[in-house]
Amino acid sequence: MTPIRLALVGLGKIAQAQHLPAIAATAGIEVVAVASRHASLNGVAHFATLEELLERAPDIEAVALCTPPQPRRAQAIAALAAGKHVLLEKPPGATTGELAPMLARAGESGRTLFAIWHSRFAPAVVPARRLLTQHKARAVKITWKEDVRVWHSGQGWIFEPGGLGVFDPGINAFSILTEILPEPVFATGAELSFPANRQAPIAADIELASPSSLPIRAAFDFRQSGEQTWSIEIETDAGVLLLSSGAARLSFAGDLLVDEPEQEYRGIYRRFVELIRAGRSEVDLTPLALVADAFMLGRRHIVEPFDD
Ligand SMILES: NC(=O)c1ccc[n+]([C@@H]2O[C@H](COP(=O)([O-])OP(=O)(O)OC[C@H]3O[C@@H](n4cnc5c(N)ncnc54)[C@H](OP(=O)(O)O)[C@@H]3O)[C@@H](O)[C@H]2O)c1
């Protein structure tokens, strides 16, 4: 079968660090074009914008939108209207409402829409989900703390409306949580810290619960220097289940069960090829809805201005 001809849109940090090497390692798909205002790739067709790409490169079959969430809806609709399959980086949109029309458009045009949650492809996720079908969770503590200056330097969009602030990484924890728990969860309260000069929170403490009254607390912070923490600790009836390093590691009742280098994006592109071949879409709004609900319920605190 000939490889799917893909264009990357937005050649920023994640496109370069993860998408390009993962696509190169995946059978059945290849990068043949890039749409980027500032960057290009040797030997690959370059267009300044998605619009230009859609007009001048009609043989492209799929696009991966690696842009920030704010421009993504318009880009996805334009690509679907031009008959392309679309991969959406996380979060799938800047609002929860924009996804249903996008999915409908994909259905009408018989194209695949794949909204990725990369953390769900981390190596410890499937074993953790299996353990939680066997052992009852009693309490959950999420700690997602990183230094925004290290990981998001120069990414002004992250503190703009729709950029999610500290929920940009925090939503990854929600994507894991909602994948491994055997019951749904919902937000019950939030404390949101907004820098005086920014439009999105730099830290957030969120309380969540479940139909079985599982207590869940999440602490997200962008001001973490030194050790960086991306962990989910779940007390169960048989001991503590600990996901750490963003679910690259798993220990249960003191035993280390998983400790693998992550290859999330290889799994993502394998799935994208499968979805396209099968004529299916995959879009799950749940993590984004939890973030939206935290904003709705959140008590707002103004904290010191943040300058990059
Ligand atoms: N960084 C990570 O570790 C990471 C991990 C997983 C997922 N993600 C997600 O991937 C998406 C992109 O993140 P990133 O870290 O790659 O961001 P980034 O480094 O800022 O790159 C985004 C790229 O999108 C393009 N772009 C198009 N329209 C834009 C606009 N209106 N504002 C700003 N940039 C625009 C820019 O590329 P051109 O100049 O080339 O046009 C920019 O380089 C985000 O949704 C993020 O949550 C990021």
The ligand as a MOL file (V3000), in Angstrom:
LIG
                    3D

  0  0  0     0  0            999 V3000
M  V30 BEGIN CTAB
M  V30 COUNTS 48 52 0 0 0
M  V30 BEGIN ATOM
M  V30 1 N 5.6270 21.2890 23.7620 0
M  V30 2 C 5.1950 20.1250 24.2020 0
M  V30 3 O 5.8810 19.4620 24.9690 0
M  V30 4 C 3.8750 19.5800 23.7170 0
M  V30 5 C 3.6150 18.2380 23.9590 0
M  V30 6 C 2.4630 17.6730 23.4720 0
M  V30 7 C 1.5280 18.4530 22.8420 0
M  V30 8 N 1.7500 19.7680 22.6570 0 CHG=1
M  V30 9 C 0.6850 20.5590 22.0170 0
M  V30 10 O 1.0470 20.8720 20.6950 0
M  V30 11 C 0.5280 22.1580 20.3460 0
M  V30 12 C 1.6970 23.0250 19.8760 0
M  V30 13 O 2.6180 23.0800 20.9410 0
M  V30 14 P 4.1500 23.4310 20.7070 0
M  V30 15 O 4.7850 23.1970 22.0170 0
M  V30 16 O 4.7020 22.7710 19.5300 0 CHG=-1
M  V30 17 O 4.0130 25.0030 20.4460 0
M  V30 18 P 5.0150 25.9660 19.6580 0
M  V30 19 O 6.4200 25.5470 19.8860 0
M  V30 20 O 4.6140 27.3450 19.9930 0
M  V30 21 O 4.6770 25.6510 18.1360 0
M  V30 22 C 3.4140 25.9400 17.5780 0
M  V30 23 C 3.6020 26.3170 16.1290 0
M  V30 24 O 2.3190 26.5960 15.5600 0
M  V30 25 C 2.4400 27.6010 14.5480 0
M  V30 26 N 1.3350 28.5590 14.6710 0
M  V30 27 C 0.3290 28.7090 13.7560 0
M  V30 28 N -0.5680 29.5970 14.1690 0
M  V30 29 C -0.1220 30.0640 15.3450 0
M  V30 30 C -0.6230 31.0100 16.2490 0
M  V30 31 N -1.7780 31.6660 16.0270 0
M  V30 32 N 0.0920 31.2380 17.3690 0
M  V30 33 C 1.2580 30.5990 17.5890 0
M  V30 34 N 1.7610 29.6650 16.7600 0
M  V30 35 C 1.0750 29.4050 15.6480 0
M  V30 36 C 3.8200 28.2100 14.7320 0
M  V30 37 O 4.5400 27.6260 13.6920 0
M  V30 38 P 5.0260 28.3860 12.4480 0
M  V30 39 O 5.7770 29.5670 12.9190 0
M  V30 40 O 5.8300 27.2840 11.9230 0
M  V30 41 O 3.8270 28.7310 11.6030 0
M  V30 42 C 4.4100 27.5990 15.9650 0
M  V30 43 O 5.7620 27.2740 15.7900 0
M  V30 44 C -0.1570 22.7060 21.6090 0
M  V30 45 O -1.5420 22.4950 21.5350 0
M  V30 46 C 0.4390 21.8720 22.7370 0
M  V30 47 O -0.4620 21.6770 23.8050 0
M  V30 48 C 2.9230 20.3420 23.0590 0
M  V30 END ATOM
M  V30 BEGIN BOND
M  V30 1 1 1 2
M  V30 2 2 2 3
M  V30 3 1 2 4
M  V30 4 1 4 5
M  V30 5 2 4 48
M  V30 6 2 5 6
M  V30 7 1 6 7
M  V30 8 2 7 8
M  V30 9 1 8 9
M  V30 10 1 8 48
M  V30 11 1 9 10
M  V30 12 1 9 46
M  V30 13 1 10 11
M  V30 14 1 11 12
M  V30 15 1 11 44
M  V30 16 1 12 13
M  V30 17 1 13 14
M  V30 18 2 14 15
M  V30 19 1 14 16
M  V30 20 1 14 17
M  V30 21 1 17 18
M  V30 22 2 18 19
M  V30 23 1 18 20
M  V30 24 1 18 21
M  V30 25 1 21 22
M  V30 26 1 22 23
M  V30 27 1 23 24
M  V30 28 1 23 42
M  V30 29 1 24 25
M  V30 30 1 25 26
M  V30 31 1 25 36
M  V30 32 1 26 27
M  V30 33 1 26 35
M  V30 34 2 27 28
M  V30 35 1 28 29
M  V30 36 1 29 30
M  V30 37 2 29 35
M  V30 38 1 30 31
M  V30 39 2 30 32
M  V30 40 1 32 33
M  V30 41 2 33 34
M  V30 42 1 34 35
M  V30 43 1 36 37
M  V30 44 1 36 42
M  V30 45 1 37 38
M  V30 46 2 38 39
M  V30 47 1 38 40
M  V30 48 1 38 41
M  V30 49 1 42 43
M  V30 50 1 44 45
M  V30 51 1 44 46
M  V30 52 1 46 47
M  V30 END BOND
M  V30 END CTAB
M  END
